[in-house]
Amino acid sequence: MRTAVLEIPNSYREIRKSRITRTTKESWAAYVRRRWQPPLNCQAMCEREWSLSPGRAHGLVWSNVTLPTIDAILAHRNGGLRVLLEVEAIRLGLSVDAFFERIADEERQAIAHERRQFEAREARVVALEAMAAARRSHARDDHRQGAVLARQADAEPGAGAAGLGRAEAVRPGGDLALYDNGED
């Protein structure tokens, strides 16, 4: 047994609203008349194909189909999703191929949109990584610079704790700051 998965996108609702050309009953009648062309003895063919009673087959051919008749056709081994899709395509005024092509085009457009969003997000990640690498490189340079300045301050006479009671030091970010060493 083969399993087929068919996912109809939400935009299908917009297609249905804008393109409906026939009622459901008219679509079922048009389907059976197209299926058995010329539509001679179409009622007998419906009876045989889907095991319908003469009254149900008559209603199907003459646009007076009922929900139990539709359910019986869809549940029959000769009916099912294939018939339902063809009737729905008739109702929308499309061929079944055009119906699926339209859904495929919408899926392609959605994939292209998602791909553009993904590429934009990927570009942001690359930019953030470059910023982080530059920051790390800059922080290493600042730290080295701070160590050099601290050594110079220690080497100068009169600087540091003996000076004004405060020691000059370099913060890790590289800027000079006065730190209170507790002497006043």
Contacts in CASP RR format, 6 or more apart in sequence:
PFRMAT RR
TARGET T0000
AUTHOR 0000-0000-0000
METHOD contacts of the structure
MODEL  1
MRTAVLEIPNSYREIRKSRITRTTKESWAAYVRRRWQPPLNCQAMCEREW
SLSPGRAHGLVWSNVTLPTIDAILAHRNGGLRVLLEVEAIRLGLSVDAFF
ERIADEERQAIAHERRQFEAREARVVALEAMAAARRSHARDDHRQGAVLA
RQADAEPGAGAAGLGRAEAVRPGGDLALYDNGED
6 81 0 8 1.000
8 103 0 8 1.000
9 103 0 8 1.000
9 106 0 8 1.000
9 107 0 8 1.000
9 110 0 8 1.000
11 106 0 8 1.000
12 103 0 8 1.000
15 92 0 8 1.000
15 102 0 8 1.000
16 92 0 8 1.000
19 92 0 8 1.000
19 93 0 8 1.000
19 94 0 8 1.000
20 91 0 8 1.000
20 92 0 8 1.000
21 91 0 8 1.000
21 92 0 8 1.000
21 93 0 8 1.000
22 30 0 8 1.000
22 90 0 8 1.000
22 91 0 8 1.000
22 93 0 8 1.000
23 63 0 8 1.000
23 91 0 8 1.000
24 65 0 8 1.000
24 87 0 8 1.000
24 91 0 8 1.000
25 63 0 8 1.000
25 64 0 8 1.000
25 65 0 8 1.000
26 63 0 8 1.000
26 91 0 8 1.000
27 87 0 8 1.000
27 88 0 8 1.000
27 90 0 8 1.000
27 91 0 8 1.000
28 60 0 8 1.000
28 63 0 8 1.000
28 65 0 8 1.000
28 70 0 8 1.000
28 87 0 8 1.000
29 60 0 8 1.000
29 61 0 8 1.000
29 62 0 8 1.000
29 63 0 8 1.000
29 65 0 8 1.000
30 90 0 8 1.000
31 83 0 8 1.000
31 86 0 8 1.000
31 87 0 8 1.000
31 90 0 8 1.000
32 39 0 8 1.000
32 42 0 8 1.000
32 45 0 8 1.000
32 46 0 8 1.000
32 60 0 8 1.000
32 61 0 8 1.000
33 39 0 8 1.000
33 42 0 8 1.000
33 61 0 8 1.000
34 90 0 8 1.000
35 45 0 8 1.000
36 42 0 8 1.000
36 45 0 8 1.000
39 61 0 8 1.000
42 61 0 8 1.000
43 54 0 8 1.000
43 57 0 8 1.000
43 58 0 8 1.000
43 60 0 8 1.000
43 61 0 8 1.000
44 57 0 8 1.000
46 52 0 8 1.000
46 57 0 8 1.000
46 60 0 8 1.000
46 61 0 8 1.000
47 53 0 8 1.000
47 54 0 8 1.000
47 57 0 8 1.000
49 78 0 8 1.000
50 72 0 8 1.000
50 73 0 8 1.000
50 76 0 8 1.000
50 78 0 8 1.000
50 79 0 8 1.000
51 72 0 8 1.000
51 76 0 8 1.000
52 60 0 8 1.000
52 69 0 8 1.000
52 72 0 8 1.000
52 73 0 8 1.000
56 65 0 8 1.000
56 66 0 8 1.000
56 68 0 8 1.000
56 69 0 8 1.000
56 72 0 8 1.000
58 64 0 8 1.000
59 65 0 8 1.000
59 66 0 8 1.000
59 69 0 8 1.000
60 69 0 8 1.000
60 73 0 8 1.000
73 79 0 8 1.000
73 80 0 8 1.000
73 83 0 8 1.000
74 80 0 8 1.000
74 81 0 8 1.000
74 83 0 8 1.000
74 84 0 8 1.000
85 96 0 8 1.000
85 99 0 8 1.000
86 96 0 8 1.000
88 99 0 8 1.000
89 95 0 8 1.000
89 96 0 8 1.000
89 98 0 8 1.000
89 99 0 8 1.000
92 99 0 8 1.000
94 102 0 8 1.000
139 172 0 8 1.000
139 173 0 8 1.000
142 172 0 8 1.000
142 173 0 8 1.000
142 174 0 8 1.000
143 172 0 8 1.000
143 173 0 8 1.000
143 174 0 8 1.000
145 170 0 8 1.000
145 174 0 8 1.000
146 170 0 8 1.000
146 174 0 8 1.000
147 170 0 8 1.000
149 170 0 8 1.000
149 176 0 8 1.000
150 169 0 8 1.000
150 170 0 8 1.000
153 159 0 8 1.000
153 160 0 8 1.000
153 168 0 8 1.000
153 169 0 8 1.000
154 160 0 8 1.000
159 168 0 8 1.000
160 166 0 8 1.000
160 167 0 8 1.000
160 168 0 8 1.000
161 167 0 8 1.000
161 181 0 8 1.000
161 183 0 8 1.000
165 181 0 8 1.000
165 182 0 8 1.000
165 183 0 8 1.000
165 184 0 8 1.000
166 178 0 8 1.000
166 179 0 8 1.000
166 180 0 8 1.000
166 181 0 8 1.000
166 183 0 8 1.000
167 178 0 8 1.000
167 179 0 8 1.000
167 181 0 8 1.000
168 176 0 8 1.000
168 177 0 8 1.000
168 178 0 8 1.000
168 179 0 8 1.000
169 176 0 8 1.000
169 177 0 8 1.000
169 179 0 8 1.000
170 176 0 8 1.000
170 177 0 8 1.000
171 177 0 8 1.000
END
